[in-house]
Amino acid sequence: MFESLADKLQDVFKKLSGKGALTEADVAEALREVRLGLLEADVNFKVVKDFIGRIRERAVGVDILEGLHPAQQVIKIVDEELTALLGGEQAPLSFSAKSPTVIMLCGLQGAGKTTHAGKLAQMLRKQGRNPLLVAADIYRPAAIKQLQVVGEQVRTPVFTLDGADPTKIAQAGVAEAIRAGNDIVILDTAGRLQIDETLMAELQRIKVAVKPQEILLVVDAMTGQEAVAVAQGFHEALDVTGLILTKLDGDTRGGAALSIKSVVGRPIKFVGVGEKMDALEVFHPDRMASRILGMGDVLTLIERAEGALDQKKAAEFEKKLRANKFDFEDYLEQMQQVRKMGPLDQILKLIPGLGGAGALKGLEIDESHLARIEGMIRSMTMQERREPGMINGSRRRRIAMGSGSQIQDVNRLLTQFEQMKKMMRGLSGMSGGGMPSLPGMPGAAGKHSGSNKTPSKKNKRKPSPGFKFPFGRH
Amino acid sequence: MLKRGLFKSIFQKVDQMFTGRGKIDEELLEELEEALIGADLNIHTTMRALDELRAMVADKRLKDATDVTDHLKRFLWDTLMAGGASPVLSVAPSAPTVYLIVGVNGVGKTTSVAKLAYKLQREGKRVVLAAADTFRAAAVEQLALWGERVGVEVVKGRDGADPAAVVFDAIQAAKARKADYLLIDTAGRLHNKSHLMEELKKINRVVMRELGGRSADETLLVLDATTGQNAVNQAREFKSAVSITGLILAKLDGTARGGIVITIKDELNVPIKLIGTGEKPGDMEYFDAQTFIDALFE
């Protein structure tokens, strides 16, 4: 539905090419697209107005006229300003001098407070901390039970007090942490509207009673224009210290991040990227800027790849590639490496031009298909894996039987493997760097390039024939 | 209720804007545009409305500010009413009538299911609930507690159980109890996760099989009124996976206006059927077009 802003800007500047210098009117035209892009991403309209004003000041004149590629320069300025607004550097949690550090979570109903209390506990435990979860949502049915289940999942004790009011529960929770030697208290509170005076006053009482070191506002990344009012309401009442942006694993552009940030001025500390307890990431302003602008999230992809891929094995693999000695053993190995990076549909979404815009629709990532391929390879003898050329008709039949697949499947796998080898031979000259294992993935070039085209509307619903995951899809 | 909810507030804002000036200028149209975008109307719908207004101002069909508001109201009204007024909730020819409630995480599905059950029960209907969110921690307990609170039976699955199996059990139970309605609560799922949408299709298949080829009488997508443009993606994906028949717009008790539903009606032709206005059992209303239009033109 929305093409990426980068694409639109390219179009705008294509019209301008040949004119030489960029006039104020040209910049205005580009900024009109930026404005629409930001509004489509749910950035609050007032925030957009200020933002565009600032860009105009910077873009008209010297800055923009100097460069050879004006399109890139405007994108760069927009990206820089956006990144700056989203928060220059990462902000870690702060811990109080005296234990326990109290972290209070607050937000609207359904933002994801309870889930993120669990995720925070898990993350802090991994860092060697000893957190205590405190359940103070006495309103929503089974909210306390939910935190108890979550606590069990992350092996963290959960404290609550039957029949007590939230302030009492918070106080008793802190006392319990002191008694039991927990150095962190994570306080889960009930969802509430920022205009609910009674419930906002309750949060203020909790704040006075337990003096949290961190008050984190939990916000759904899909929030629309309302984000500003929500942030204002909570910030005025509580002076929040930071934000958690949740449900970023959806396809929202997440402009709410910018709205909230510009109102609260406090750092976005974490982002939630899934329903599992380890789906919590540190916030990267530059990546969020690219996402809001619709330019994909190459950095996250690269980082994930680096985290999952064994560098030594990657180097070995690359050597084999260059020598063209790539066999089914390596294939299996690579397959497992990539799967370690996370679900494939998530990984593909991070690629500019593929994410968000629905380009992946139809291209269903069938993980069970990979399992089938693995089954076929595992049904080969070691010798067959090393020398696929020896796999004749009867061997194919045996492999098919052994893996519970059809002989046609085996044929297809062998053909694709040969094709892939050919393709890799062509690409091996450009591999190296972070991701030698993902040839065939388009557009993983620099994030500011803005040249990553979304597949045309025509084949949006079908897997584009030019795009093949290295392991082949049947 | 609708007076302070939904779209009324757009017009309060626009009315304020027009007070004290009768002339139409570009500044006024821009403010109008901001008012619509501020209510989370989709940018394309907004631009379409504005283009129409500008064209009519240009050829003098709209002469003063009052004309402009009137026309804007008509534009939104036409958009919402295209294809006739929102139909009421469908009822099956033979009981039980089955409603499937779907949506992304945290929009208020479980609460909406409970409130709808309460509403139907107060209309004298026998209602059974299926707690088919076996994924989220304590979601089953949450619905079970609601069931106790509003006094309806809840068919539960164990945590981690196959939701389609829970639905199967619930349909048998609803038939055995001669229930008029079965409301199925499902786990929250982001619309871009294909495996979770497949799970939903499977639930749908079970419903169809057990109802003798009939699909759920209503498949209602719950939307959070604070959600912005992404609501359109949600509606589109859920529609293509399980062909939703209507929307429940939840959390309209805040200051959010949920204007995105206009675009969803416009682009996907999915009508709003119910609105959620609070956390109490009685806080749900049918989306009544007449009441709504009255409030709009008051």
Interface residues (C-beta under 8 A of the other chain):
Chain A: M1 L36 L39 E40 A41 D42 N44 F45 L108 Q109 G110 A111 G112 T114 Y139 R140 P141 A142 A143 K145 Q146 L147 Q148 V149 V150 Q153 L193 Q194 I195 D220 M222 T223 G224 Q225 E226 A227 A229 V230 K247 D249 G250 D251 T252 R253 G255 A256 E275 D345 K349 G358 E364 I365
Chain B: E34 I37 G38 A39 D40 I43 V104 N105 G106 V107 G108 F135 R136 A137 A138 A139 E141 Q142 A144 L145 W146 R149 D159 L190 H191 N192 K193 S194 D224 T226 T227 G228 Q229 N230 A231 V232 N233 K251 D253 G254 T255 A256 R257 I260 E279
